[in-house]
Amino acid sequence: MLIADIMALVAPPVTDLLRRSRSVTQDPQPMFPTIVAVRNDRVLATVSTLRIEATMSAASTMAVGLDPQALVVATEARLDDRPALTYAVMTRERSARWVVQEIHDDGPQVRFSVPVDGGEPRGQAAGTLRVLAEALGQRPMDVSTVARQDRSGTFGEDTFLPPEQGRVVVDAGTMSTLHERVAEIGGQVLYLARSPESGRLALEAGLPRACLLAPAPPAGS
């Protein structure tokens, strides 16, 4: 997957997250550092916390449990004394990029420049990419060996879920673990189901309802 394609998927929800953080009229807050998992050419999950160290601690769990094509860490920063969003992008194939997107505050409106190559990463940026590379170097969980809960497992019966269902169950367990880890520090975990059916299966597998963003069901259903 190309870095440009990853950024086309990741930048819109991240800029929307920053807009929401700025829309708190009484006390606008900076955007929480956020890690984004991309899989099957779509944004799959996000973890946001107040501290970059806490956000980065989710990288290994996401890499192993979600099997992403890429992990992206987005932070709000100041570059050359101007506000910007920065993105540390790492793919499963170890393609890495440091991307910068300028923020333009025009009164109540917030605009964003086109994301551009940020050059050679240094300092914290280089460290972030190293952590992502180490996380994505781990072998993901095998979703073909998720045991069924609706079968006794006797001879002649399939004791495992189909891989596509096992995938959702593993996703749900991974996101539940991350939710438990960051909820106590005011963090947020979101899982974007690919369909209403996948969303229902994830909830049945233990995904906290507050974490689920599911597509709307078809009209009339």
C-alpha positions as CSV (number, residue, x, y, z in Angstrom):
1,M,0.0,0.0,0.0
2,L,1.4,3.4,-1.0
3,I,2.1,6.1,1.6
4,A,0.0,8.5,-0.4
5,D,-3.0,6.1,-0.3
6,I,-2.6,5.7,3.4
7,M,-2.6,9.5,4.0
8,A,-5.7,9.9,1.8
9,L,-7.5,7.5,4.3
10,V,-6.0,8.8,7.5
11,A,-5.8,12.6,7.1
12,P,-9.6,13.3,6.9
13,P,-10.6,11.6,10.2
14,V,-7.5,13.1,11.9
15,T,-8.3,16.7,10.8
16,D,-11.9,16.1,11.9
17,L,-10.6,15.1,15.3
18,L,-8.6,18.3,15.5
19,R,-11.6,20.3,14.5
20,R,-13.7,18.7,17.3
21,S,-11.0,19.4,19.8
22,R,-11.0,23.1,18.8
23,S,-14.8,23.4,18.9
24,V,-14.9,23.3,22.7
25,T,-15.9,26.9,23.1
26,Q,-15.2,27.3,26.8
27,D,-11.8,25.7,26.9
28,P,-10.4,24.5,23.5
29,Q,-8.1,21.5,23.9
30,P,-5.2,20.3,21.8
31,M,-5.8,17.1,19.8
32,F,-4.8,14.0,21.7
33,P,-1.9,12.1,20.1
34,T,-3.7,9.4,18.1
35,I,-2.6,6.1,16.6
36,V,-4.5,4.9,13.5
37,A,-4.6,1.3,12.1
38,V,-5.3,0.8,8.4
39,R,-6.3,-2.5,7.0
40,N,-7.9,-3.6,3.7
41,D,-7.6,-0.1,2.4
42,R,-9.7,1.6,5.1
43,V,-9.2,3.1,8.6
44,L,-10.0,0.3,11.0
45,A,-9.3,1.6,14.5
46,T,-7.9,4.5,16.5
47,V,-6.5,5.0,20.0
48,S,-6.2,8.5,21.4
49,T,-4.7,9.5,24.8
50,L,-3.5,12.7,26.4
51,R,0.2,11.5,26.5
52,I,2.2,10.3,23.5
53,E,3.8,7.6,25.5
54,A,0.4,6.1,26.4
55,T,-0.7,6.3,22.8
56,M,2.5,4.6,21.6
57,S,2.0,1.8,24.1
58,A,-0.9,0.6,21.9
59,A,1.3,0.0,18.9
60,S,2.3,-3.6,19.6
61,T,-1.2,-4.6,20.7
62,M,-2.7,-3.2,17.5
63,A,0.0,-4.7,15.3
64,V,-0.5,-8.2,16.7
65,G,-4.2,-8.2,17.2
66,L,-5.4,-6.2,14.2
67,D,-2.9,-7.2,11.6
68,P,-2.9,-3.7,10.0
69,Q,-1.3,-2.9,6.7
70,A,0.0,0.3,8.3
71,L,0.1,2.2,11.6
72,V,0.1,6.0,11.7
73,V,0.7,8.2,14.7
74,A,-0.8,11.7,14.4
75,T,0.1,14.6,16.7
76,E,-0.6,18.3,16.9
77,A,2.7,20.2,17.0
78,R,4.4,23.5,16.3
79,L,6.9,23.6,13.4
80,D,8.9,26.7,12.8
81,D,6.5,28.4,15.3
82,R,3.5,27.5,13.2
83,P,0.8,25.0,14.1
84,A,0.8,21.7,12.2
85,L,-0.3,18.1,12.3
86,T,2.5,15.5,12.0
87,Y,2.1,11.9,10.9
88,A,4.6,9.1,11.5
89,V,3.6,6.4,8.9
90,M,4.9,2.9,8.9
91,T,3.7,0.0,6.7
92,R,3.9,-3.7,7.3
93,E,6.6,-3.8,4.6
94,R,8.7,-1.2,6.6
95,S,8.0,1.7,4.3
96,A,8.2,4.8,6.5
97,R,7.5,8.4,6.0
98,W,7.3,11.6,8.2
99,V,4.5,13.8,6.9
100,V,3.5,17.3,7.9
101,Q,0.2,19.2,7.4
102,E,0.0,22.9,8.2
103,I,-2.9,24.2,10.2
104,H,-4.4,27.6,9.3
105,D,-6.6,29.2,12.0
106,D,-9.0,31.7,10.6
107,G,-11.0,32.8,13.5
108,P,-13.6,30.1,14.1
109,Q,-12.6,28.2,10.9
110,V,-9.7,25.8,10.8
111,R,-8.2,25.0,7.4
112,F,-5.4,22.5,6.5
113,S,-2.8,22.4,3.9
114,V,-2.1,19.4,1.7
115,P,0.1,16.9,3.6
116,V,3.7,17.0,2.4
117,D,6.9,15.0,3.0
118,G,8.4,16.2,6.3
119,G,12.0,15.3,5.4
120,E,14.3,13.2,7.4
121,P,12.8,12.4,10.8
122,R,14.8,13.4,13.9
123,G,14.4,13.2,17.6
124,Q,11.0,12.1,18.7
125,A,9.9,11.5,15.1
126,A,12.6,9.0,14.5
127,G,11.8,7.3,17.8
128,T,8.2,7.0,16.9
129,L,9.0,5.4,13.6
130,R,11.3,2.9,15.4
131,V,8.5,1.9,17.8
132,L,6.1,1.4,14.9
133,A,8.6,-0.7,13.0
134,E,9.3,-2.9,16.0
135,A,5.5,-3.3,16.5
136,L,4.8,-4.3,12.9
137,G,7.8,-6.7,13.0
138,Q,5.7,-9.0,15.2
139,R,3.7,-11.9,13.9
140,P,-0.1,-11.1,13.9
141,M,-2.6,-13.5,15.6
142,D,-3.9,-16.4,13.6
143,V,-7.6,-15.7,13.0
144,S,-8.3,-19.2,11.6
145,T,-8.1,-20.9,15.1
146,V,-10.8,-18.9,16.9
147,A,-13.0,-21.5,18.7
148,R,-16.7,-21.5,18.1
149,Q,-19.0,-20.9,21.0
150,D,-22.1,-22.4,19.4
151,R,-20.7,-25.9,18.9
152,S,-19.8,-28.7,21.3
153,G,-16.7,-29.6,19.3
154,T,-17.7,-33.2,18.9
155,F,-16.4,-35.4,16.0
156,G,-17.6,-34.2,12.6
157,E,-18.3,-30.6,13.6
158,D,-16.2,-27.6,12.7
159,T,-14.7,-26.4,16.0
160,F,-13.5,-23.1,14.6
161,L,-15.2,-20.0,13.2
162,P,-14.7,-19.1,9.5
163,P,-11.6,-16.9,9.2
164,E,-13.7,-13.8,8.4
165,Q,-15.7,-14.2,11.6
166,G,-12.6,-15.1,13.6
167,R,-11.0,-11.9,12.3
168,V,-13.8,-9.8,13.9
169,V,-13.7,-11.7,17.2
170,V,-9.9,-11.1,17.4
171,D,-10.5,-7.5,16.6
172,A,-13.1,-7.2,19.3
173,G,-10.7,-8.7,21.9
174,T,-7.9,-6.5,20.9
175,M,-10.0,-3.3,21.1
176,S,-11.5,-4.4,24.4
177,T,-7.9,-4.8,25.8
178,L,-6.9,-1.4,24.6
179,H,-10.1,0.2,25.9
180,E,-9.5,-1.2,29.4
181,R,-5.9,0.1,29.2
182,V,-6.7,3.7,28.3
183,A,-10.1,4.4,29.8
184,E,-8.7,5.1,33.2
185,I,-6.5,7.9,31.8
186,G,-9.3,9.5,29.8
187,G,-8.3,7.9,26.5
188,Q,-10.6,6.8,23.6
189,V,-10.6,3.7,21.5
190,L,-12.7,3.5,18.3
191,Y,-13.4,0.5,16.0
192,L,-14.9,1.1,12.6
193,A,-16.8,-2.0,11.6
194,R,-16.9,-2.8,7.9
195,S,-20.7,-3.6,8.0
196,P,-23.6,-3.7,10.5
197,E,-23.2,-7.4,10.6
198,S,-19.5,-7.1,11.6
199,G,-20.5,-4.5,14.2
200,R,-23.0,-6.9,15.8
201,L,-20.5,-9.8,15.8
202,A,-17.9,-7.5,17.5
203,L,-20.4,-6.5,20.2
204,E,-21.3,-10.2,20.8
205,A,-17.6,-10.9,21.1
206,G,-17.2,-8.3,23.9
207,L,-16.3,-5.1,22.1
208,P,-17.5,-2.2,24.4
209,R,-20.4,-0.4,22.7
210,A,-18.8,2.9,23.3
211,C,-15.9,1.8,21.0
212,L,-18.0,0.9,18.0
213,L,-18.5,3.0,14.9
214,A,-20.7,1.0,12.6
215,P,-22.2,1.8,9.2
216,A,-25.8,2.5,9.2
217,P,-28.0,-0.5,8.4
218,P,-29.8,-0.4,5.0
219,A,-33.0,1.6,4.8
220,G,-36.1,-0.3,5.9
221,S,-34.1,-2.9,7.8
